[in-house]
Amino acid sequence: MLTNEVKEKLINIVGREHYQDSKASLLVHSYDATPQFQSLPDAVVSPKNADQISHIVTLCNEFRIPIVPRGSGTNLAAGTCPTEGGIVLLFNRMNKLLEIDESNLTVTVQPGLITQTMIQQVEEKGLFYPPDPSSMKISTIGGNINENSGGLRGLKYGVTRDYVLGLEVVLPNGEVIRTGGKLTKDVAGYDLTRLFVGSEGTLGIITEATLKLIPMPETTKTMLAQYESLEAAARTVSTIIANKIIPTTLEFLDQPTLQVVEDFAKIGLPTDVQAVLLVEQDGPPEVVDRDIEKIAEICKQEQAIEVQVANSEEEAHDLKEARRTALSALARLKPTTILEDATVPRSEIATMVNAINNIAEKYEVKICTFGHAGDGNLHPTCITDVREQEEINRVEQAFEEIFAKAIELGGTITGEHGVGEVKAPYLEMKLGAAGINIMKQVKHAFDPNNIMNPNKIFAKATRKRVVTTS
């Protein structure tokens, strides 16, 4: 609980209307999109600028009060769940697009800006911001940066990290620094910008970001390839890349996912095949036409039973939107949906998909698999019920084995969701004890009092916990 002294000081900083500690407000901000995690904060605070955040952080550092920066709460690794109580920091008052610089091809934004809102605004200028997480309709830029979010276009264009040029950050001692800028080249010291990207709010609070833009692609084409074999679909992914073609999007959906998504979206997706690949290419018309024709040939050579090119922008949009709804569609089936993101080299996609299916069968759980096949980022998703403890235990065992297999194949435990608190116990599997130790030293150098999003990234005893505070 916060003392009256701290409460009054916080109110003096942000104004009484922007300080919340009612039961309802605390409950709303006690969880994110991660199953089985919930914990009440002590207060919810909405600052309006970096200066207010600096004063809040200075106060919290003095009194050793945890701070959890929170965007829209779409996190899937319990990264924004306040499991140590303290203050949840909202950015709903810091949600502006500050500048589109067409000369330098940059956009400068506040962290609370909704991703899709920003994308629409830059596209009105004929410019393009490629990172497109499936949650972009509600996720914020600050959240994307903290998690280094990916998206459907990640294969060709990369992830959020590749577009962050500069940041304004409030450090855990209240100091404000700026990193990078509107620069193509900058090797002045350590690359602090990249250090903050993907740091999950554990090193500082991002209050402003300058992002790289590129020209809008001239045209796009979208196609769907259907397969009776998971192995053939996965093999196609490697073959396309081996032919030196890098599509904008190269997505994989297995049959259970297809059935659920079609029931939800009702756009005519095939549900009697084992898998589909959703492929999109963009660029000059002649390049797009050539690449799509070649990709179609490769799909057929790799035993695709049907290849369809979208006949209109509307049809292409529907296909991509259906893919983006996969999690929402699956979440309708049972009370608990656990979506993970084991990632492997793309050459190991077929091996990994088979392993996921075998592991699901071994532990008698239902796992649907979809994801960004082109960059090896699969999303095995288990639909279950948290009230069935024996089943949940089997689910946990299954995912632990999935992560171990991903690492065995040269992969990782998370490609875009972050570590948070959910995957912290598995991080040493990937980094080893020495890797964990050096990361802890970095954390301590920035945040010696451990007030910034404590419990995240570094392991506790168990993976999934239900935490409640009355």
C-alpha positions as CSV (number, residue, x, y, z in Angstrom):
1,M,0.0,0.0,0.0
2,L,1.1,3.5,-0.7
3,T,1.5,5.9,2.2
4,N,-0.7,9.0,2.3
5,E,2.5,11.0,1.8
6,V,3.3,9.2,-1.5
7,K,-0.3,9.3,-2.6
8,E,-0.5,13.1,-2.1
9,K,2.8,13.7,-3.9
10,L,1.6,11.7,-6.9
11,I,-1.6,13.6,-7.0
12,N,0.3,16.9,-6.9
13,I,2.4,15.7,-9.9
14,V,-0.4,14.5,-12.2
15,G,-3.6,16.0,-10.8
16,R,-6.3,14.3,-8.8
17,E,-8.3,13.2,-11.8
18,H,-5.3,11.4,-13.2
19,Y,-4.6,9.4,-10.1
20,Q,-6.7,6.2,-9.6
21,D,-6.9,3.8,-6.7
22,S,-10.5,2.8,-6.6
23,K,-11.1,-1.0,-6.5
24,A,-12.5,-1.0,-10.0
25,S,-9.5,0.9,-11.5
26,L,-7.0,-1.3,-9.8
27,L,-8.9,-4.4,-11.0
28,V,-9.0,-3.2,-14.6
29,H,-5.2,-2.8,-14.6
30,S,-4.4,-6.0,-12.7
31,Y,-3.9,-8.2,-15.7
32,D,-3.0,-8.2,-19.4
33,A,-3.7,-10.7,-22.2
34,T,-1.7,-13.4,-20.4
35,P,-3.7,-16.3,-18.9
36,Q,-3.3,-17.1,-15.2
37,F,-1.7,-13.9,-14.1
38,Q,-3.5,-11.2,-12.0
39,S,-2.3,-8.9,-9.3
40,L,-3.7,-5.6,-8.1
41,P,-1.5,-2.5,-8.3
42,D,-1.6,0.1,-5.5
43,A,-2.4,2.9,-7.9
44,V,-2.8,3.8,-11.6
45,V,-1.3,7.1,-12.8
46,S,-1.6,8.9,-16.1
47,P,1.1,11.5,-16.7
48,K,1.0,14.0,-19.5
49,N,4.7,14.5,-20.3
50,A,8.2,13.3,-19.7
51,D,8.7,15.9,-16.9
52,Q,5.8,14.5,-14.9
53,I,7.2,11.0,-15.5
54,S,10.6,12.1,-14.2
55,H,9.0,13.4,-11.0
56,I,7.0,10.2,-10.6
57,V,10.1,8.0,-11.1
58,T,12.2,10.0,-8.8
59,L,9.5,9.6,-6.1
60,C,9.2,5.9,-6.6
61,N,12.9,5.4,-6.6
62,E,13.1,7.2,-3.3
63,F,10.4,5.1,-1.7
64,R,11.3,1.8,-3.5
65,I,7.9,1.6,-5.3
66,P,7.6,-0.7,-8.3
67,I,6.6,1.0,-11.6
68,V,4.9,-1.0,-14.4
69,P,4.7,0.9,-17.8
70,R,1.6,-0.2,-19.6
71,G,0.2,0.3,-23.1
72,S,-3.0,-1.3,-24.1
73,G,-2.4,-4.5,-22.1
74,T,-2.1,-6.8,-25.1
75,N,1.1,-8.4,-23.7
76,L,1.1,-12.2,-23.9
77,A,4.0,-12.9,-21.4
78,A,2.6,-11.2,-18.3
79,G,5.0,-8.3,-19.0
80,T,2.5,-5.7,-17.9
81,C,1.0,-7.5,-14.9
82,P,1.9,-5.7,-11.6
83,T,2.9,-8.8,-9.7
84,E,4.8,-6.8,-7.2
85,G,2.0,-4.1,-6.8
86,G,3.2,-0.5,-7.0
87,I,2.2,1.9,-9.7
88,V,0.8,1.1,-13.2
89,L,1.9,4.0,-15.5
90,L,-0.5,4.7,-18.4
91,F,0.2,6.7,-21.5
92,N,-3.3,7.6,-22.6
93,R,-2.5,11.3,-22.3
94,M,0.7,10.8,-24.3
95,N,-0.8,9.6,-27.5
96,K,0.1,12.1,-30.1
97,L,1.9,11.9,-33.4
98,L,4.3,14.8,-33.0
99,E,5.9,15.1,-36.5
100,I,6.1,13.5,-39.9
101,D,9.4,14.6,-41.4
102,E,9.2,13.9,-45.1
103,S,12.7,15.2,-45.8
104,N,14.3,12.7,-43.4
105,L,11.7,10.0,-43.7
106,T,10.9,9.8,-40.0
107,V,7.9,10.0,-37.7
108,T,8.2,11.2,-34.1
109,V,5.5,9.9,-31.7
110,Q,4.5,9.6,-28.1
111,P,4.4,6.1,-26.6
112,G,0.6,6.0,-26.2
113,L,-0.2,6.3,-29.9
114,I,-2.1,3.4,-31.3
115,T,0.0,1.6,-33.9
116,Q,-2.6,1.4,-36.6
117,T,-3.5,5.1,-36.1
118,M,0.1,6.0,-36.8
119,I,0.3,3.7,-39.8
120,Q,-2.8,5.3,-41.3
121,Q,-1.4,8.8,-40.8
122,V,1.9,8.2,-42.4
123,E,0.3,6.3,-45.3
124,E,-1.8,9.4,-46.0
125,K,1.6,11.0,-46.9
126,G,2.5,8.2,-49.2
127,L,4.9,6.7,-46.6
128,F,5.2,3.3,-45.0
129,Y,5.8,2.0,-41.5
130,P,6.2,-1.8,-42.0
131,P,5.9,-3.4,-38.5
132,D,2.4,-4.7,-38.2
133,P,1.7,-6.8,-35.1
134,S,-1.6,-8.6,-35.1
135,S,-2.7,-6.4,-32.2
136,M,-2.0,-3.2,-34.1
137,K,-5.5,-2.0,-33.9
138,I,-5.2,-1.5,-30.2
139,S,-1.5,-1.9,-29.3
140,T,0.6,1.2,-28.7
141,I,3.9,2.2,-30.2
142,G,5.5,2.3,-26.7
143,G,4.4,-1.3,-26.1
144,N,5.7,-2.3,-29.5
145,I,9.1,-0.9,-28.7
146,N,9.3,-2.4,-25.2
147,E,8.5,-5.8,-26.7
148,N,10.3,-5.4,-30.1
149,S,7.1,-6.5,-31.8
150,G,7.1,-8.2,-35.1
151,G,4.2,-8.8,-37.5
152,L,3.1,-10.3,-40.8
153,R,5.5,-8.2,-42.8
154,G,8.6,-9.1,-40.7
155,L,10.1,-11.5,-43.2
156,K,10.8,-8.8,-45.7
157,Y,10.9,-5.7,-43.6
158,G,12.1,-6.7,-40.2
159,V,10.7,-5.9,-36.8
160,T,10.2,-2.8,-34.6
161,R,13.9,-2.7,-33.7
162,D,14.8,-2.0,-37.3
163,Y,12.7,1.2,-37.4
164,V,13.6,2.8,-34.1
165,L,16.1,5.6,-34.7
166,G,15.9,7.6,-31.5
167,L,14.3,7.6,-28.1
168,E,13.6,9.9,-25.2
169,V,13.8,7.8,-22.0
170,V,13.3,8.5,-18.3
171,L,15.8,6.5,-16.3
172,P,15.1,4.8,-13.0
173,N,16.7,7.7,-11.1
174,G,14.5,10.3,-12.8
175,E,17.0,11.6,-15.3
176,V,15.9,12.1,-18.9
177,I,18.2,11.1,-21.8
178,R,17.9,11.1,-25.6
179,T,19.4,8.4,-27.7
180,G,20.0,8.3,-31.5
181,G,18.0,10.7,-33.7
182,K,17.1,11.4,-37.3
183,L,20.4,9.8,-38.4
184,T,21.3,7.1,-40.9
185,K,24.7,6.6,-39.2
186,D,25.6,7.0,-35.5
187,V,28.3,5.1,-33.7
188,A,28.9,7.5,-30.8
189,G,29.3,5.1,-28.0
190,Y,27.2,2.1,-27.0
191,D,23.9,1.7,-29.0
192,L,21.6,2.6,-26.1
193,T,18.6,2.9,-28.5
194,R,18.8,-0.8,-29.3
195,L,19.3,-1.7,-25.7
196,F,16.0,-0.1,-24.7
197,V,14.1,-1.7,-27.6
198,G,12.8,-5.0,-26.3
199,S,13.8,-4.3,-22.7
200,E,10.2,-4.8,-21.5
201,G,10.1,-1.7,-19.4
202,T,12.9,-3.0,-17.1
203,L,15.5,-0.3,-17.8
204,G,13.6,2.9,-18.2
205,I,10.4,4.6,-19.5
206,I,10.2,5.5,-23.1
207,T,8.5,8.9,-23.5
208,E,9.1,9.7,-27.2
209,A,10.3,7.8,-30.2
210,T,11.6,8.7,-33.6
211,L,10.9,6.0,-36.2
212,K,12.1,5.3,-39.7
213,L,9.7,5.4,-42.6
214,I,10.2,4.1,-46.2
215,P,8.3,4.9,-49.4
216,M,5.0,3.2,-49.9
217,P,5.3,0.1,-52.1
218,E,3.8,0.7,-55.6
219,T,1.6,-2.4,-55.5
220,T,0.9,-5.7,-53.7
221,K,-0.4,-9.1,-54.6
222,T,-1.7,-11.8,-52.2
223,M,-2.1,-15.6,-52.8
224,L,-3.2,-18.6,-50.8
225,A,-1.6,-22.1,-51.3
226,Q,-3.3,-25.2,-50.0
227,Y,-1.6,-28.4,-48.9
228,E,-2.6,-31.9,-47.9
229,S,0.7,-32.3,-46.1
230,L,2.2,-30.1,-43.3
231,E,5.6,-31.1,-44.3
232,A,5.0,-30.0,-47.9
233,A,3.8,-26.6,-46.7
234,A,6.8,-26.1,-44.4
235,R,9.2,-27.3,-47.1
236,T,7.8,-24.7,-49.5
237,V,8.8,-21.9,-47.2
238,S,12.5,-22.9,-47.4
239,T,12.3,-23.5,-51.1
240,I,10.9,-20.0,-51.8
241,I,13.7,-18.4,-49.8
242,A,16.3,-20.6,-51.4
243,N,15.1,-19.3,-54.8
244,K,16.2,-15.8,-53.6
245,I,12.7,-14.5,-53.3
246,I,11.8,-12.7,-50.1
247,P,8.0,-12.2,-49.9
248,T,6.5,-9.4,-47.7
249,T,4.4,-12.0,-45.9
250,L,4.7,-15.8,-45.7
251,E,2.3,-17.1,-43.1
252,F,1.4,-20.7,-42.1
253,L,-1.9,-22.0,-40.7
254,D,-2.6,-25.6,-39.8
255,Q,-6.0,-27.3,-40.3
256,P,-7.3,-26.8,-36.7
257,T,-6.6,-23.1,-37.0
258,L,-8.2,-22.9,-40.4
259,Q,-11.4,-24.4,-39.2
260,V,-11.7,-22.0,-36.2
261,V,-10.7,-18.9,-38.2
262,E,-13.1,-19.7,-41.0
263,D,-15.9,-20.3,-38.5
264,F,-15.1,-16.8,-37.1
265,A,-14.3,-14.8,-40.3
266,K,-16.5,-16.7,-42.8
267,I,-14.6,-15.6,-45.9
268,G,-14.4,-19.0,-47.6
269,L,-11.1,-20.4,-46.3
270,P,-10.5,-24.0,-47.0
271,T,-11.0,-26.2,-44.0
272,D,-10.4,-29.7,-45.5
273,V,-6.7,-29.3,-46.1
274,Q,-3.9,-29.9,-43.7
275,A,-2.3,-26.4,-44.0
276,V,-2.2,-23.2,-46.1
277,L,0.5,-20.7,-46.8
278,L,-0.6,-17.0,-47.1
279,V,1.8,-15.2,-49.3
280,E,2.0,-11.5,-50.1
281,Q,4.6,-9.6,-52.2
282,D,4.9,-5.9,-52.8
283,G,7.0,-3.6,-54.9
284,P,7.1,-2.4,-58.5
285,P,4.3,-4.2,-60.6
286,E,6.7,-6.1,-62.8
287,V,8.6,-7.4,-59.8
288,V,5.5,-8.4,-58.0
289,D,4.0,-10.2,-61.0
290,R,7.3,-12.1,-61.6
291,D,7.7,-13.1,-57.9
292,I,4.1,-14.2,-57.5
293,E,4.3,-16.3,-60.6
294,K,7.5,-17.9,-59.5
295,I,6.2,-18.5,-56.0
296,A,3.0,-20.2,-57.4
297,E,5.3,-22.5,-59.5
298,I,7.3,-23.4,-56.4
299,C,4.2,-24.1,-54.3
300,K,2.9,-26.5,-57.0
301,Q,6.3,-28.2,-57.3
302,E,6.2,-28.7,-53.6
303,Q,2.8,-30.5,-53.8
304,A,0.3,-27.6,-53.2
305,I,-3.0,-28.9,-54.3
306,E,-4.3,-25.5,-55.2
307,V,-2.9,-22.0,-55.5
308,Q,-5.2,-18.9,-55.7
309,V,-4.2,-15.3,-56.3
310,A,-6.5,-12.8,-54.7
311,N,-8.6,-11.1,-57.4
312,S,-9.1,-7.8,-55.6
313,E,-7.8,-5.6,-52.8
314,E,-10.8,-6.5,-50.8
315,E,-10.2,-10.3,-51.1
316,A,-6.5,-9.8,-50.2
317,H,-7.5,-7.7,-47.2
318,D,-9.9,-10.3,-46.0
319,L,-7.3,-13.0,-46.2
320,K,-4.8,-11.0,-44.1
321,E,-7.4,-9.9,-41.6
322,A,-8.5,-13.5,-41.2
323,R,-4.9,-14.4,-40.3
324,R,-4.8,-11.6,-37.8
325,T,-7.9,-12.9,-36.1
326,A,-6.5,-16.3,-35.4
327,L,-6.0,-15.7,-31.7
328,S,-9.5,-14.1,-31.2
329,A,-11.0,-17.0,-33.1
330,L,-9.3,-19.6,-31.0
331,A,-10.2,-17.8,-27.8
332,R,-13.9,-18.5,-28.5
333,L,-13.5,-22.2,-28.0
334,K,-12.5,-22.6,-24.4
335,P,-12.1,-20.3,-21.3
336,T,-8.3,-20.2,-21.5
337,T,-6.1,-19.7,-24.6
338,I,-2.3,-19.9,-24.2
339,L,-0.5,-18.5,-27.3
340,E,3.2,-19.0,-27.5
341,D,5.9,-18.1,-30.0
342,A,8.6,-20.7,-30.3
343,T,11.0,-19.7,-33.1
344,V,13.4,-21.8,-35.2
345,P,15.5,-21.3,-38.4
346,R,13.1,-21.4,-41.3
347,S,14.8,-24.6,-42.6
348,E,13.6,-26.3,-39.4
349,I,9.9,-25.3,-39.8
350,A,8.7,-28.8,-40.9
351,T,10.6,-30.5,-38.1
352,M,9.2,-28.0,-35.5
353,V,5.6,-28.3,-36.7
354,N,5.8,-32.1,-36.5
355,A,7.4,-31.9,-33.1
356,I,4.6,-29.7,-31.8
357,N,2.0,-32.1,-33.1
358,N,3.8,-35.1,-31.5
359,I,4.2,-33.2,-28.2
360,A,0.5,-32.3,-28.2
361,E,-0.5,-35.9,-28.7
362,K,2.0,-37.1,-26.0
363,Y,0.4,-34.8,-23.4
364,E,-3.2,-35.2,-24.7
365,V,-3.7,-31.5,-25.3
366,K,-5.1,-29.5,-28.2
367,I,-2.6,-27.3,-29.9
368,C,-3.3,-25.2,-33.0
369,T,-0.3,-23.9,-34.9
370,F,0.0,-20.8,-37.1
371,G,2.5,-18.0,-37.5
372,H,5.2,-16.2,-39.5
373,A,6.6,-19.2,-41.3
374,G,8.9,-17.1,-43.4
375,D,11.0,-16.1,-40.4
376,G,10.5,-19.3,-38.5
377,N,8.3,-17.7,-35.8
378,L,5.5,-20.2,-35.0
379,H,2.6,-19.7,-32.6
380,P,1.6,-23.0,-31.1
381,T,-1.7,-22.1,-29.3
382,C,-3.4,-24.3,-26.7
383,I,-7.0,-24.0,-25.9
384,T,-7.7,-25.2,-22.4
385,D,-9.4,-24.4,-19.1
386,V,-7.4,-23.0,-16.2
387,R,-9.9,-24.5,-13.8
388,E,-8.8,-28.0,-14.9
389,Q,-5.5,-28.1,-13.0
390,E,-4.5,-31.6,-14.1
391,E,-4.9,-30.5,-17.8
392,I,-3.1,-27.2,-17.2
393,N,-0.1,-29.2,-15.7
394,R,0.0,-31.2,-19.0
395,V,-0.2,-28.0,-21.0
396,E,2.8,-26.6,-19.0
397,Q,4.8,-29.8,-19.6
398,A,4.0,-29.7,-23.3
399,F,5.1,-26.1,-23.8
400,E,8.3,-26.7,-21.8
401,E,9.1,-29.5,-24.2
402,I,8.2,-27.3,-27.2
403,F,10.7,-24.6,-26.0
404,A,13.4,-27.2,-25.5
405,K,12.9,-28.6,-29.0
406,A,13.0,-25.1,-30.5
407,I,16.4,-24.4,-28.8
408,E,17.6,-27.9,-29.9
409,L,16.9,-26.9,-33.5
410,G,18.9,-23.6,-33.1
411,G,15.9,-21.5,-32.2
412,T,14.6,-19.5,-29.2
413,I,11.8,-19.4,-26.6
414,T,10.3,-16.2,-28.0
415,G,10.4,-14.4,-31.3
416,E,8.2,-11.4,-30.6
417,H,6.1,-11.8,-27.4
418,G,9.0,-11.1,-25.0
419,V,10.0,-13.0,-21.9
420,G,8.0,-11.2,-19.2
421,E,7.3,-13.3,-16.2
422,V,5.8,-16.3,-18.1
423,K,9.0,-17.3,-19.9
424,A,11.6,-16.2,-17.4
425,P,12.2,-19.7,-16.1
426,Y,13.1,-20.8,-19.6
427,L,15.5,-18.0,-20.4
428,E,18.6,-19.8,-19.1
429,M,17.8,-22.6,-21.6
430,K,18.6,-20.1,-24.3
431,L,21.3,-17.9,-22.8
432,G,23.0,-20.1,-20.2
433,A,24.0,-18.9,-16.7
434,A,26.7,-16.5,-18.0
435,G,24.2,-14.9,-20.3
436,I,21.7,-14.4,-17.5
437,N,24.3,-13.0,-15.2
438,I,25.5,-10.3,-17.6
439,M,21.9,-9.3,-18.3
440,K,21.3,-8.9,-14.5
441,Q,24.4,-6.7,-14.3
442,V,23.0,-4.4,-17.0
443,K,19.7,-4.3,-15.2
444,H,21.4,-3.4,-11.9
445,A,23.5,-0.7,-13.5
446,F,20.4,1.1,-14.8
447,D,18.0,0.2,-11.9
448,P,19.9,-0.7,-8.7
449,N,16.7,-0.4,-6.6
450,N,14.8,-2.8,-9.0
451,I,11.7,-0.5,-9.3
452,M,11.3,-0.9,-13.1
453,N,8.9,-3.7,-13.9
454,P,10.3,-6.1,-11.3
455,N,10.0,-9.9,-11.7
456,K,10.1,-9.6,-15.5
457,I,12.7,-11.4,-17.7
458,F,14.6,-13.0,-14.7
459,A,13.4,-16.3,-13.5
460,K,11.3,-17.2,-10.5
461,A,10.6,-20.8,-9.5
462,T,7.6,-21.5,-11.7
463,R,6.4,-20.5,-15.1
464,K,2.7,-19.8,-14.6
465,R,1.3,-18.3,-11.3
466,V,-1.9,-16.8,-10.3
467,V,-1.1,-13.9,-8.0
468,T,-3.8,-11.9,-6.2
469,T,-3.7,-9.0,-3.9
470,S,-6.6,-8.0,-1.8
